[in-house]
Amino acid sequence: MNKKRIFFLITILGLLFLSYGCESEKAPTKKQTSTPDTIKTSNIKSKEFQRVVGWIDDNHVLVQLKGNKKMTFESLNVFTNKRKPIYETKNVISEVLISPNRDRFLLYSAANKNEASLEVISMSGALMYTKSVKPQNIEFGWNQDNQDKMFLTTFDTDWNYQVFQWDILSGALTKLNTDAPFVAWYSDNLFVFNQKASPKDDKGDLYLEDIRDKQMKSLIAADIYQFMVSANTLLTMEPSDTEKEMTYNFRTIGFQSYYSYDAPRVYDELGTFFPFYDLNVEQQSFLTFEPYESKKLKDYGGEFKLVSVDPKAKKKTTVLELVNNEPILTSPNGRYCLYGYLFDQIIDLKTENITYLIQHQDKMY
């Protein structure tokens, strides 16, 4: 079963207009240039490359690199290959998470087995906030409406959990008595969670709760598999009328369904299997991998097709056929998509071309 984090806000790039002077008897003309649209493979060496963390803007990605007893984070322009160092640490990296506004990122790292730290770092490289914590398994959830708030869900070796709200400015950690380990912000103070009767259950009930009022708890949707929140749009994955299908249901801020569609359902030993997906509401874009038929999942490649869904236009199109189900993340403008477990590939959703950001081993000679 894969875990989803996903959290996304839009960045819009303007067109640059360069004016060129002409002879006095001629009328001036303008030449329009646009953002380059050809992805280039970088010159980063494969032995130093760790992963691409995510998009900084439509042109740049945050890259994690391994150096001499240190980890370095750089900005990489995917069109020009220009690189800019941002931050470095000698700690062991456990998690890196870019903020919803993409102007900072969270670094969870450990100096040793007894000492770990949470650091919030600006994209210019400034250490904004830091907090010492005990090393442990943690799931993070950044508040899209208030970047100074975050959920931390900690797990022990027996997978017992505790949920905390981290007020980044004050450093305060406040424990939440929730009925589920995986929670998601719905606004500045509201959050949603999927409550299951047992952790082994395939489905649960989705509730809304106010962090300021523990007595408020409202049922949003019953009998769902999973959910995702993006820009106050709620996506729920639900059982369909037949066991061979599952339903993707798009809901408004008031939780009303405005578009839904069915897809073949695949499963494994743990129950329903959920292909990777990414929701970019500002661009009316939902990307996911869809199986060709309902069946038990196998460890074979090419069992899926990549589909793009426009819930506003109520339209679904196939982008790529016979591809592997791996993590995806669209750029703010919705044109490109990071792809792969290391996000080392980029899919041009317009041309359907796939480019390796790092020189691929199969292409080396």
SVG drawing of the C-alpha trace seen along z (x, -y; Angstrom):
<svg xmlns="http://www.w3.org/2000/svg" viewBox="-24 -59 58 71">
<polyline fill="none" stroke="black" stroke-width="0.4" points="0.0,0.0 1.4,-3.4 1.3,-6.5 0.3,-9.7 1.3,-13.0 0.4,-15.2 0.1,-18.7 -0.2,-21.7 -0.4,-25.6 -0.1,-27.3 2.9,-29.5 2.3,-31.4 5.1,-32.5 4.6,-35.6 5.8,-35.9 8.7,-38.2 8.6,-40.7 11.8,-42.2 11.6,-45.3 14.1,-46.0 14.7,-49.5 14.6,-50.0 15.6,-52.9 13.7,-56.1 11.7,-55.7 10.6,-52.2 7.9,-51.3 9.3,-49.5 8.7,-45.8 8.5,-43.4 9.9,-39.9 8.2,-37.6 10.1,-34.9 8.6,-32.2 9.7,-29.8 11.8,-27.0 10.0,-23.8 12.7,-21.2 13.8,-19.3 17.6,-18.6 19.4,-15.8 21.7,-17.4 25.4,-16.9 24.9,-15.7 26.9,-12.5 24.9,-9.4 27.1,-8.6 26.2,-11.9 22.6,-12.0 20.1,-11.0 16.8,-12.2 14.7,-15.1 12.5,-16.3 10.0,-18.2 9.1,-21.4 10.3,-24.8 8.5,-26.6 7.8,-25.8 11.5,-25.8 13.3,-24.6 13.4,-21.5 15.0,-20.8 17.7,-18.2 19.3,-16.2 23.0,-15.3 25.6,-13.3 29.0,-14.8 32.0,-14.2 30.4,-13.1 27.5,-15.6 24.2,-16.0 23.6,-19.1 20.4,-20.6 20.5,-22.5 18.1,-24.2 18.3,-22.8 16.8,-24.5 15.4,-21.6 15.7,-23.6 19.2,-25.1 20.9,-22.7 22.0,-25.7 22.5,-24.7 22.4,-26.8 23.5,-25.5 20.9,-26.0 21.8,-24.1 24.0,-21.4 24.1,-19.1 26.2,-16.3 23.1,-14.7 21.5,-11.6 18.4,-12.6 15.1,-11.0 12.6,-13.2 12.4,-16.4 9.1,-18.1 8.5,-21.3 6.0,-23.7 2.7,-24.4 3.9,-27.8 7.2,-26.3 9.3,-29.0 10.7,-26.7 11.2,-23.1 11.2,-20.9 14.3,-18.8 14.0,-16.0 17.4,-14.6 19.4,-12.9 22.9,-13.7 23.1,-10.4 20.7,-7.7 19.7,-9.8 19.4,-13.3 17.2,-14.4 16.0,-17.8 13.2,-19.5 14.5,-22.3 12.6,-24.7 14.8,-26.2 14.0,-28.9 14.7,-28.3 17.5,-30.9 19.2,-28.7 18.4,-30.5 17.6,-28.4 14.2,-29.8 13.2,-27.5 14.6,-24.4 13.4,-22.0 15.1,-19.1 13.1,-15.8 13.6,-12.2 14.5,-10.1 11.4,-8.1 9.1,-7.3 7.2,-10.5 4.5,-11.3 4.2,-15.1 1.3,-17.2 1.9,-20.8 -1.1,-23.2 -1.9,-24.7 -3.6,-27.8 -1.0,-28.5 2.6,-27.4 3.4,-28.0 1.4,-24.9 2.1,-21.2 0.8,-17.8 3.3,-15.2 2.2,-11.6 4.7,-9.5 4.9,-5.7 6.7,-3.3 8.1,0.1 4.6,1.6 3.0,-1.1 1.2,-2.6 0.7,-6.3 0.4,-9.8 -0.7,-12.9 0.7,-16.3 0.2,-19.8 3.5,-21.7 3.3,-25.4 6.4,-26.2 6.8,-29.8 6.6,-29.0 8.0,-25.5 5.1,-24.1 3.9,-20.5 0.3,-19.9 -1.1,-16.3 -4.3,-15.6 -6.7,-12.8 -7.7,-11.7 -9.2,-8.3 -6.9,-7.8 -3.1,-8.2 -3.3,-9.9 -4.9,-13.3 -5.1,-16.1 -5.6,-19.8 -8.8,-21.1 -8.3,-24.8 -6.4,-26.9 -8.1,-25.0 -10.2,-22.2 -8.9,-18.7 -10.2,-15.5 -9.4,-11.9 -10.5,-8.4 -11.7,-6.4 -11.6,-2.7 -12.9,-0.1 -9.6,1.8 -6.3,0.8 -6.7,3.9 -10.0,2.7 -10.1,1.7 -12.6,-1.1 -13.6,-3.6 -15.6,-6.8 -14.4,-10.2 -14.8,-12.9 -14.3,-16.6 -13.0,-18.0 -12.1,-21.5 -8.7,-21.6 -10.1,-24.4 -13.2,-22.5 -12.8,-18.8 -16.6,-18.4 -17.1,-19.1 -16.9,-16.0 -19.0,-15.7 -19.3,-12.7 -18.5,-13.7 -18.5,-10.4 -19.1,-6.9 -17.4,-3.7 -14.4,-5.1 -11.0,-3.7 -8.8,-6.8 -8.9,-10.5 -6.8,-13.5 -7.2,-17.3 -5.9,-19.9 -6.8,-23.6 -10.0,-22.9 -11.0,-20.3 -11.7,-16.8 -11.1,-13.7 -12.4,-10.4 -11.8,-6.9 -14.8,-4.8 -16.3,-1.4 -18.3,-1.2 -21.4,0.7 -19.3,3.7 -16.3,5.2 -14.4,5.0 -14.3,1.2 -13.6,-1.7 -14.9,-5.3 -12.9,-8.5 -15.3,-11.2 -14.4,-14.9 -16.1,-17.1 -16.4,-20.8 -15.4,-22.7 -18.9,-21.9 -18.2,-18.2 -20.8,-18.0 -19.8,-15.7 -19.4,-17.5 -17.7,-14.8 -17.0,-11.1 -15.8,-8.3 -15.1,-4.5 -11.8,-2.7 -10.8,0.9 -10.0,2.1 -6.7,4.0 -5.9,5.6 -3.1,7.4 -2.8,9.3 -3.6,6.2 -6.8,5.4 -7.5,2.7 -4.4,1.3 -4.2,-2.4 -2.1,-3.5 0.0,-6.7 -1.8,-9.9 -1.4,-13.7 -4.1,-16.4 -3.5,-19.9 -6.8,-21.6 -5.7,-25.0 -4.9,-23.5 -8.0,-21.3 -5.6,-18.3 -5.8,-14.9 -3.2,-12.4 -3.2,-8.8 -2.2,-5.3 -5.1,-3.2 -5.1,0.6 -6.4,2.1 -8.6,4.5 -9.5,5.6 -7.2,8.3 -4.7,9.2 -1.6,7.0 1.6,8.6 5.2,7.4 5.2,6.8 6.0,3.6 3.6,1.9 0.4,2.9 -1.0,-0.6 -1.8,-3.6 -1.3,-7.2 -4.5,-9.1 -5.3,-12.8 -8.7,-13.8 -10.2,-17.3 -13.0,-17.1 -14.4,-20.5 -14.8,-19.6 -15.8,-16.0 -13.2,-14.6 -10.6,-11.8 -7.8,-11.2 -5.0,-8.7 -1.5,-10.2 0.8,-7.2 0.2,-3.5 1.9,-0.5 3.8,-2.3 4.9,-1.4 3.0,-2.6 5.5,-5.0 5.2,-8.3 4.2,-11.4 4.2,-15.1 3.0,-17.8 4.6,-21.2 2.6,-24.2 1.5,-25.1 0.4,-21.5 2.7,-21.0 5.3,-18.7 5.3,-15.8 8.1,-14.4 8.1,-10.6 9.8,-7.7 10.7,-6.7 13.6,-9.2 11.6,-11.7 14.6,-11.4 12.4,-11.6 10.1,-14.3 7.1,-13.6 6.0,-16.3 2.3,-16.0 1.9,-17.9 4.3,-16.0 4.2,-12.8 8.0,-12.6 9.9,-11.2 13.3,-12.7 15.8,-11.5 17.0,-14.4 20.0,-12.3 22.0,-10.3 20.4,-6.9 22.6,-3.9 21.2,-2.2 22.3,-5.2 25.9,-5.3 28.8,-4.1"/>
</svg>
